[in-house]
Amino acid sequence: MAKNVKVYSTPVCPWCIRVKQFLKDNNIVFEDYDVSNDRLKADEMVKKSGQMGVPVLDIEGEIIVGFDREKIKQSLGV
Amino acid sequence: MYDLIIVGAGPAGITASVYAARKKMDFLVVTGDIGGQTAWSGDIGNYTGYQFITGPDLVGKFEEHMFSYNTSVREGEVVTEVAKAGEIVLVKTTKASYQAKAVIVASGKRSRELGVPGEKEYKNKGISYCATCDGPLFSAKNVAIIGGGNSALDAALQLIKIAKYTYIINNAPELGGDALIRQRIEEAHNVEILNKAEVTAVLGARMVNAVKVNYGGEEKMLSVEGVFVEIGLIPNADFVKGVEKNSRAEIKVNSHNETNIPGIFAAGDVTDVPEKQIIVAAGEGAKACLAAFRYAAQH
């Protein structure tokens, strides 16, 4: 069963673009929240991660800040 | 042992990798990230062949070109030391050690930090070095931009549209940057420019809630939730042992991209070559690779 993956990002940040590309390359389906125009999701991201930098990944409740390739790989088993 | 190791994958490192691949060198690219500062650039209108392209898109093109040769790229591997040992060059990283006949240092520059109390603690908790990335999270909040040059003004242009109120804290007597942009900022109703002002601390609880500023000898507290640091760049050159640098800590190279140490070459923004431009860095990467190719063939 595929894990539930959420990405909180802004449109132009390079790490956001890279993290999403990485997920796509690995055929991971994810929900993409643009926190630049979704205030609720922005607040949710800050609450979950305790910080304000993008991108933030929520992989079944595991919060990963930034494009931490190793952690993401481990969490998703790819 | 490799013929060549390229440190960095911005325009200089990636272009060097393309040349190395076409020369059929046995080589490796070791880099923290791909694209370097170009990935953080907004709109680019001066890279020949593209009348208009964004930074991330140009990096996408670079990357595609690099990987079209099945090049080995160790991404996310940070180089901790480059040093000459006898006839070879050693490259140590956070994960491994490598040896090569020649190394091209193309590690670029990074944002200069403030160096004040609270900066480390509140990084990503209100302190940001990328207004383009994190700016949107500060809508309807008070923010401070530290700096007075072009990058600070660019950040200001973006933030005055998003934030409730923007302070620009500039240590010079007046703002630098382009006159046109300066005028647009000065005309905005929700901005206050503090010249000859210096941040002395960033304060907060869980997140930033204020900056302490020395303004004309007086201490002033500004209530802000965001702090955007735009005070220039410093070369990523600390890990290269024994190379000569200029007063800006940039690696000195000659017209063939040679440093003072045979076998260690450098290219792009990490060097003292004037004009920090994407296209200049790319060209320097090509030159460095051709010089390194000749060196490796003789050693």
Interface residues (C-beta under 8 A of the other chain):
Chain A: T10 V12 C13 P14 W15 C16 I17 R18 V35 S36 N37 R39 A42 V46 G50 Q51 M52 G53 V54 V65 R69 E70
Chain B: D33 I34 G35 A39 W40 G42 T54 G55 P56 V59 E75 G76 N124 K125 G126 S128 C130 T132 C133 D134 G135 P136 L137 S139 R206 M207 G226
